[in-house]
Amino acid sequence: MKKKWATSIAVVALLAAALVGYRLATWEVATVHADYPTITTLEELTRQATVIVVGTVEEVAGTRNTARDPLDPQKPHPSLEIVSVDYQVRVEEVLKGAAPAQLLVTQAKSAAPKGESHVLFEGFKDLAVGQRYLLFLRQTTDGSERWIGIAEPWRFALLNDRIIVESRWEHATSYFPAANANEFLTQVRSYISAN
């Protein structure tokens, strides 16, 4: 009787462990850490960006592989895939540079060796459709008429009268705390005028 009881408990414990392991395996999201340039002042963000716009994300315009062959950037990388998301942004105001009324803004989402399962870049967050942003951008060099963030952070959500940094860089809010949107935009304009 004791042996049956012990066997039953062992079987239940194994099933429970297997179920917990299965649930963890099906719910886990793997991420990959990537190094990226960071900027710690609004003045430097303003100086580095070739284009600064206020705009609203109208739609997710698709995904594509942005990994390029280092010997021929017109071709995909032979052994790496980087999935990037394209967002259609309607420009409301151009603060610096020249930009069309619609921008295609691209953000890298995940990476993997060709043919393998993709892993999200640590801290990845989609641009929200319908959200207004202040964006610090530069045009890509591949001739695709797409725009990318200049460094982390490169985007700030405009929420009523507040501006809030959105960045995969975990220290961005330390350098760019939430602020009054009008005062922040006035500061950006003053840095543009000074240069």
C-alpha positions as CSV (number, residue, x, y, z in Angstrom):
1,M,0.0,0.0,0.0
2,K,2.8,2.4,0.9
3,K,4.6,1.6,-2.3
4,K,1.5,2.2,-4.4
5,W,0.9,5.5,-2.6
6,A,4.6,6.6,-3.1
7,T,4.4,5.6,-6.8
8,S,1.2,7.6,-7.2
9,I,2.8,10.7,-5.7
10,A,5.9,10.3,-7.8
11,V,3.8,10.0,-11.0
12,V,1.7,13.1,-10.1
13,A,4.9,15.0,-9.3
14,L,6.4,14.1,-12.6
15,L,3.3,15.1,-14.5
16,A,3.1,18.4,-12.6
17,A,6.8,19.1,-13.4
18,A,6.2,18.2,-17.0
19,L,3.2,20.5,-17.2
20,V,5.0,23.4,-15.6
21,G,8.0,22.8,-17.9
22,Y,5.6,22.7,-20.9
23,R,3.9,25.9,-19.8
24,L,7.3,27.7,-19.3
25,A,8.5,26.5,-22.7
26,T,5.3,27.7,-24.5
27,W,5.2,31.1,-22.7
28,E,8.8,32.1,-22.7
29,V,10.0,34.8,-25.1
30,A,13.7,34.7,-25.8
31,T,15.5,38.0,-26.4
32,V,18.9,38.9,-27.7
33,H,21.0,41.8,-26.3
34,A,22.5,44.0,-29.0
35,D,24.8,47.0,-28.5
36,Y,23.6,50.3,-30.0
37,P,24.6,53.9,-29.8
38,T,23.1,56.0,-27.0
39,I,22.8,59.8,-26.6
40,T,22.3,61.4,-23.2
41,T,21.3,65.0,-24.0
42,L,18.5,66.6,-26.0
43,E,21.1,68.9,-27.6
44,E,23.1,66.0,-29.0
45,L,20.0,64.2,-30.2
46,T,19.0,67.4,-32.0
47,R,22.5,67.8,-33.5
48,Q,22.8,64.2,-34.7
49,A,19.4,63.9,-36.4
50,T,19.2,64.8,-40.0
51,V,15.5,65.0,-39.7
52,I,13.3,65.7,-36.7
53,V,9.5,65.4,-37.2
54,V,6.3,65.3,-35.2
55,G,4.1,62.7,-36.8
56,T,1.4,60.0,-36.2
57,V,1.8,56.4,-37.0
58,E,-0.9,55.4,-39.5
59,E,-0.2,51.8,-40.0
60,V,2.3,48.9,-39.8
61,A,3.4,48.7,-43.4
62,G,5.0,45.3,-43.2
63,T,8.2,43.5,-42.3
64,R,11.3,42.7,-44.2
65,N,14.9,41.4,-43.8
66,T,17.3,44.3,-43.4
67,A,20.5,42.3,-42.9
68,R,22.7,43.2,-45.8
69,D,25.7,41.5,-47.4
70,P,28.8,43.5,-46.3
71,L,30.4,43.0,-49.7
72,D,27.3,44.1,-51.6
73,P,24.7,46.0,-49.6
74,Q,22.1,45.6,-52.4
75,K,22.0,41.8,-51.5
76,P,20.7,40.1,-48.4
77,H,23.3,38.9,-45.9
78,P,24.2,35.3,-46.8
79,S,23.9,33.8,-43.3
80,L,21.9,36.3,-41.2
81,E,18.4,37.6,-41.1
82,I,17.2,40.7,-39.2
83,V,13.5,41.2,-39.3
84,S,12.5,44.9,-39.3
85,V,9.1,46.5,-39.1
86,D,8.1,49.3,-41.3
87,Y,5.7,52.0,-40.0
88,Q,3.9,54.5,-42.2
89,V,4.1,57.9,-40.4
90,R,2.1,60.9,-41.4
91,V,4.2,64.0,-40.8
92,E,2.5,66.9,-39.1
93,E,5.5,69.1,-38.6
94,V,9.1,69.1,-39.7
95,L,11.3,70.7,-37.1
96,K,14.7,70.0,-38.8
97,G,15.7,68.9,-42.3
98,A,13.5,68.0,-45.2
99,A,11.0,65.2,-45.1
100,P,8.0,64.1,-47.3
101,A,4.5,64.2,-45.9
102,Q,4.6,60.4,-45.4
103,L,7.7,58.7,-43.9
104,L,8.4,55.0,-43.9
105,V,10.2,54.5,-40.5
106,T,11.9,51.1,-39.9
107,Q,12.8,49.5,-36.7
108,A,14.7,46.2,-36.2
109,K,12.7,43.6,-34.3
110,S,14.5,40.3,-34.3
111,A,17.5,38.4,-35.6
112,A,18.7,34.9,-36.3
113,P,21.1,32.9,-38.4
114,K,19.4,32.2,-41.8
115,G,16.8,29.4,-41.4
116,E,16.8,29.5,-37.5
117,S,14.1,30.7,-35.1
118,H,14.1,34.5,-34.6
119,V,14.9,36.1,-31.2
120,L,13.5,39.5,-30.3
121,F,15.9,42.3,-29.7
122,E,15.9,43.1,-26.0
123,G,13.5,46.0,-25.2
124,F,11.8,45.9,-28.6
125,K,8.5,47.8,-28.6
126,D,6.4,48.5,-31.6
127,L,5.4,52.0,-32.5
128,A,1.7,52.3,-31.7
129,V,-0.7,52.9,-34.5
130,G,-2.5,56.2,-33.9
131,Q,0.1,57.5,-31.6
132,R,1.8,60.9,-32.1
133,Y,5.6,60.9,-31.8
134,L,8.5,63.3,-31.9
135,L,11.1,61.3,-34.0
136,F,14.9,61.9,-34.4
137,L,15.8,60.2,-37.7
138,R,18.2,59.7,-40.5
139,Q,17.6,58.2,-43.9
140,T,18.9,54.7,-44.5
141,T,21.9,54.3,-46.8
142,D,20.5,51.5,-48.9
143,G,18.5,53.8,-51.2
144,S,15.1,52.4,-50.0
145,E,13.6,55.8,-48.9
146,R,13.2,54.5,-45.4
147,W,14.1,56.3,-42.2
148,I,15.6,54.9,-38.9
149,G,16.3,56.3,-35.5
150,I,19.7,57.9,-35.0
151,A,20.5,56.3,-31.7
152,E,18.7,55.3,-28.5
153,P,16.5,57.1,-27.6
154,W,15.1,58.3,-30.9
155,R,11.4,58.5,-30.3
156,F,9.2,60.3,-27.8
157,A,5.4,59.7,-27.4
158,L,3.3,62.9,-27.3
159,L,0.5,62.2,-24.8
160,N,-1.8,65.3,-24.4
161,D,0.5,67.8,-22.9
162,R,3.3,65.3,-21.9
163,I,6.2,63.9,-23.8
164,I,7.5,60.5,-22.8
165,V,10.6,58.7,-24.0
166,E,10.2,55.3,-25.5
167,S,13.4,53.4,-25.8
168,R,14.9,49.9,-25.6
169,W,17.7,51.5,-23.6
170,E,16.9,50.9,-19.9
171,H,18.5,54.2,-18.8
172,A,16.7,56.5,-21.2
173,T,14.1,57.7,-18.7
174,S,16.9,58.7,-16.3
175,Y,18.3,61.1,-19.0
176,F,14.9,62.0,-20.5
177,P,12.2,62.1,-17.8
178,A,8.6,62.8,-18.8
179,A,8.2,66.5,-19.4
180,N,5.8,69.1,-20.6
181,A,5.5,68.6,-24.4
182,N,5.4,72.3,-25.4
183,E,8.5,73.1,-23.2
184,F,10.4,70.1,-24.7
185,L,9.5,71.1,-28.3
186,T,10.6,74.6,-27.6
187,Q,13.9,73.3,-26.3
188,V,14.4,71.2,-29.5
189,R,13.6,74.3,-31.6
190,S,16.1,76.4,-29.7
191,Y,18.9,73.8,-30.2
192,I,18.0,73.7,-34.0
193,S,18.2,77.5,-34.1
194,A,21.6,77.5,-32.4
195,N,23.2,75.2,-35.0
